[in-house]
Amino acid sequence: MNQSTIIMALENMVVVRLFSGQRWLADQETRPAIWRKLLELGLWECISVETGTWGPTTLGKELDAPLFDVFLGMREPWEIPNILEEYHLINEMEADSIYSRMEKADAADAGALLGGYVKRAYFEYRKAIKFLH
């Protein structure tokens, strides 16, 4: 599978997860299917069988697999602001504000709170990628 095919598959998955009106954060039913697809695309690999540690492959690093995990709803809510900040899609003040608001929210509200930030981050990311290519 070539890189452009992988990118197209990721983009299609994001559209379904983030913009189709269904629940964005992956649940126990959808998580395994998404994970299998990410493995099939060659974005993640097992680093240690003993500890069950996984990490992005070289291709996964190149294609920002941890960030796509966010876009696909595969990360826990409390991880998301840090990842968005690491990729410079939100700033530290926004991340702190999100965490402060998340402390007062339950799990369902956290997903709703994060959804808008993640959508905005996705558009910013796409704009930056188009600029670079």
Residue, then its C-alpha position, 0 to 999 in steps of 0.5 A: m500500500n503506498q503512502s497516498t493510499i494510506i493517507m486517503a484511508l486515514e482521511n476517510m476514517v476521520v470524516v466518518r468518525l469526526f464529521s458524520g454525526q455519530r459518537w466521535l470518541a470510540d467505544q468498546e465496539t468500534r475501538p477494535a475495528i479502528w485499531r485493526k485498520l491502523l495496524e493494517l495500514g502499518l502505522w503502529e507496531c508492538i514495541s514490547v510484548e512483555t509490557g504490551t507497549w505499542g508505538p508508531t512505526t516510522l511511517g506512523k511517525e511520518l504521518d502523525a499517527p498519534l494525532f490521527d488517533v485523536f481525530l479518530g477518537m482513539r485516545e482517552p479524553w485527558e490525553i487529547p489536550n496534550i497531544l493537540e498542544e504537542y502538535h501546536l494545534i492549541n496553545e498551553m493556555e487553551a490546553d489548561s482551560i480545556y483541562s479545567r473545564m474537563e475536571k467539572a464534566d463527566a465522561a460524556d460531557a468531556g467528549a462533547l467539550l473536546g469535539g469542537y477543539v478536535k474538529r478545529a485542530y483537524f482543519e488547522y492540521r489539514k491547512a498546514i499540511k496543504f501549505l507544506h506540500 
